[in-house]
Amino acid sequence: MALVLPVREIPTLPVEGGGAFPVHRVFGVGRNYAGHAREMGMSPRRAPVWFTKPDTCVVPDGSTVPYPPATRALHHEGELVVALGEGGEAIPEGDALAHVYGFAAGLDLTRRDMQTVARQHGGPWALAKGFDGAAPVGPIRPGQTPPQGTLRLTVNGLARQESGLDAMLRPVAALIATLSASIPLRPGDLLFTGTPSGVGPVTAGDHIAVEVADLPRLGITIGERVAP
C-alpha cells in the first residue's frame, strides 16, 4: 500500500506593511555574545556553534506556545532574526547584506536541561531546540541594513535581557558569509543571530516580549504544560 502524506502548508510570517514571508529553513548560532557564552560556562573565543530548527518551530507574534514536555527548565533567548530574500553559496561578506529580505525580533526557546545533558555527552541540540513553537518571530520589516540599537526581553513586564546589538561578536554579514561557506542558503531561510546574557526560565502563564531596536515588537504567552 502506498504511503500518502497529508499536504502541509508552508509556514509564513507577516511582513510589516502587508504581505507574508514564506519560511524555508531556520538556522541558529550560539556563542555570538560574549556575556551569554560566559554564563553558559564557555569561552567566547571558541568558534560559533550552528544548529537548525524545523519550520514547525516558527510561530508568529501573539501566539501561545504550550510548555513542552520532557523539561523542567524552559529558557528564553531573545534574538535579532534575519530573513533571507536571496540564496547563495560561499557568499562574500561584502555581498552578504544584498541577500537579506528583512529583519525581525525573535525568541529561541530552549529546553535548557536537555541541552545541558546533550552538551555533556557531545550530542546534538535537536530535541532541546526543535520542539513545536520553539521559534516565535515577530513581523518582518523589509530592508537590507541591519538595525542598530538595543535588544530587550521582558517576562511579565520585568527586564531579563538587555544589550546593544553592537555586542554581537560576529555581525550579520559575517554570519551569512560563514554559514553559506558550509551550506547553500535559500530564499525564505531565517537566521537567528544569537542571544545576550540574562537567559532564564519561564513557566506557564508567562508573557514574553522581545524588542529589537525599532523593529516590530514580538510578544508570546507560554501555555500550559504538554502532557508527556
N, C-alpha and C positions, 0 to 999 in steps of 0.2 A: 504494500500500500504506500502510495506517495505521501511524503510529508508536506503538509500545507501550512505555511506560517501566516498568521494574521498580518494584514497590511498595517504598518506603523507610521504615523505621521512624523515628519521631521520636526524636531523642536524648534521653536522660533522665539526671539526676544523682541520686545517693542523697541522702536527707534524713536528718539526724541524728534518731535515734529511730524511723526506719522510714518507708517510702514513697518516692516518686520524684517528681522535679520535671521536667516536660517542657519542653525548651528550644525557644524560638521563634526569637529572633534574638540576635546578640551585638554589642554596641557597646563601643567603647573610646575613652578620652580621653587625649590627650597633653598634656604641659606642665602637669600638675596638682601637681607637686612642683618647687619652685624648684631644688633640687640637681640633679635629673635634666635639667631644661631647660638648665641651665648646662653640664653635662657633654656635652650634645649640641650645644653651641655656639649656643644660642638664649636669648632673653631670657624670663624667667618673667613679664614684664609683658605679653607678647603674649597674645592670646585663645587659649583652648584649641583644639586640633585634634581633630576627631572622625573615627573610622574604624569600619568594620564587619569582622567575620569571619564566614564561612559557618558553619552549625551543624556541619559536618563537622570543624571545628577542635576541638570540645568533646570532651574525654575525661576520665574520672573518675580519682580517686586510685588509685595503684597501677599506672597504665598505663606501657607502654614506648612512647615516641614515636620513630620512626625519624628519624635525622638527615636533613633534607630535601635534595633535590638543588638545584643552582644556587646554592650558597652555600659560603663558607669562613668565615663569621662568624655562627654561630647564637648569639644572645644570650638571656639570661634576663631577665625583668622580673617580679618578684613584686608582686602587687596584691590589694587588697580587692575582692571581687566582690559586686555587689548583684543579687539575684534578685527580679523584679517579680511580684507576685501579681495586680495590677490594672493595666489600661491607662489611658490618658488622653491628652488633648491640651491644651497650654497649661496645665499643672498649676501652680498657685501654689506657691511654695517652702514656704509654711506648711502645705500639704496633702500635700506630696510623700511623706513617710515613710509615710503611710497606704496608699500603693500598693505598699509593699515586702512581699515574702513572707519574705525572709530574707537571710542573708549567708554568704559562703564565702571561703576562701583561693583565690587564682587565680594563674596563670602565663601571661603573654603572651610566648610565644616569637616571636622576630623574626629574620628574615634581614637582619642589620644592613647588610651591604654592598649588598644590593639596595635597602634603604630609603634608604641614603645617595645612591645614584645617582638614585633617584626624586625625592628632595628637591632635588637639584642641578638637575634638569630640570623642576621644578614638577609632577611626575607623581604619581599616586595611590600609596598604600602597599599596594594589594590583594595583590600577589604576595608582598611582604615579610611580611605579617601573616596571610595567608589560606590557608596550606598545611594539609593534614590533620594533626590533632593539635596545632595551634598554640595551643590554649586549654585546657589542663588546669584543672579546677576540683575542689576538694575537696567533701566532704559539706556540704550547705547546712543551716545552723542557722536554723530559723524564728524570726521576731521582727522588729520594726519599729524598734528602737533601734540605731543604728549602734554597732559595737563601739569601745571605747576601749583604747588600749594601743599595742603595738609591732608593726610588720611586720618580719619577719626572714626572709631567704632564705639557705640554705646550699647549697653544692655539695660533695658528698663530705664533709659534716660541717664544712666551713670556711665561716665567715660571709662573705657577699659584700654583702648589702644589709641595712640595719637603720635604721629610722626610726619615730618616733612617727606614728600616724595623724593627729594634730592638725597635722602639717606639710602636709597637703593644702591647696592654695590655694583650692579650692572644695569644700565638704563635700558629702556625699551628697545632701541635699535640694536644694542649688543645682544639682548636676549633673542631677538628674532634671527639675527645672523648666526648665533651659536646653535640654536635649535635646528635651523634649516640646513646646517652643515651635516646633521645626522639623519634627518628625515625630510622628505619633500613636504612643504606646507601647502595647504589648500584653502581656497576661499571658504569662509564660514568657520575656520578654526578660531578658538578662543585661547588666549594665553593669560593665565593668572600669574602675576609678576612677583609674588612673594608677600610676606606679611611682616610688619614690625613687631617689636616686643610688646608684651601685655596680653598674650593669648591666655584664655582661661575657660572654665567650664560654664555651660548653660544647662538649663533644665526646662521641663515642660512648663509652658505659660510665659516664658521669657520673650520679650520683644527685642530684636537685634536690629540696629540701624547702622549703616555704613555710609559715610560721606567722604568723597574723594574730590578735593579742590572744589570746583564749581559744577561738577558733573551732577546729573540727576541722582537724588538720594535713593538708596536701597533700604527697604525695611521688610523684615520677615518675622514670623512668630514660630516658636518651637511648640509643636503639638504634643499630644500625649504619647507615651512610650508605646512602641510597636510590640505586640506580643511575640515572644520567641517561637 
